[in-house]
Each structure stands twice: as structure tokens, then as C-alpha cells.
Amino acid sequence: MLLVTGTVFWAAHVYASLAGERLVGQPVGWAEVRRAGRRELPIVEAAVLPAAALVVSPLLGLGPSGAGWLALSVVGAQQFSWALFGALNAGASRTQAVIEGLVNLAFVSLIVAAKAALGH
């Protein structure tokens, strides 16, 4: 289901990108559809590791709740890592990059807090 959700979000982003191009008077052909699809592909890619965590969770003896927490932990690690590497790639200092990673981790922490508060 995680990959399906990622794919639907990807399709929605591609559509929004193409609709925005159309609104500013740019023609939308198949080449632009392919470019938009490639540009938004990280949305689907981001779902792969958490989905893999869910697949291996029974092998680790985890029930549904434990599997959810494992997938969420993977998401947190991804958020931190991609923010860190993205900042470094953009020319940020190591300190700035770590701050970027921690800010993204804080966003994940908000999701964890909401999940815990709801008893999931």
C-alpha cells in the first residue's frame, strides 16, 4: 500500500506540474510529460525503503505496530540523510547541513508524536 500511495502522490505531482505549465501558456506534449514524471520520481523512490522495512518486519518478529514503527524509523533516517546530503550538495557547510538534517528530523518527530498521542 505504501508504494501505491507513493505512486498516487507522484501522479498528482506530475499532473499539477503539467497543469501549471498549461496555465502559463506553455504547450504540454509527451516530452514534457516524461520530464515531469522523471522530475517527480523521488516521491515514489522515497516509498521504497519504508515498504522494504514493512516486508522484512515479519522476519524480525514484528507485529503490525512494530512494523509501522520500523517503517517510520526508516522514514526518519531517510529524511535526515537526504536533507544532510542535499545541503552539502548545495554548498552548505557541515554545520548547516547537520542543522538541515535535524530540522527534517524534527518534522518526522512531529509525526511520531502524533502517532504516539493517537495510540498507534
Secondary structure, DSSP 8 states (H G I E B T S, - for coil): -HHHHHHHHHHHHHHHHHHHHHHTT----HHHHHHHHHHTTHHHHHHHHHHHHHHHGGGGT--HHHHHHHHHHHHHHHHHHHHHHHHHHTT--HHHHHHHHHHHHHHHHHHHHHHHHTT-
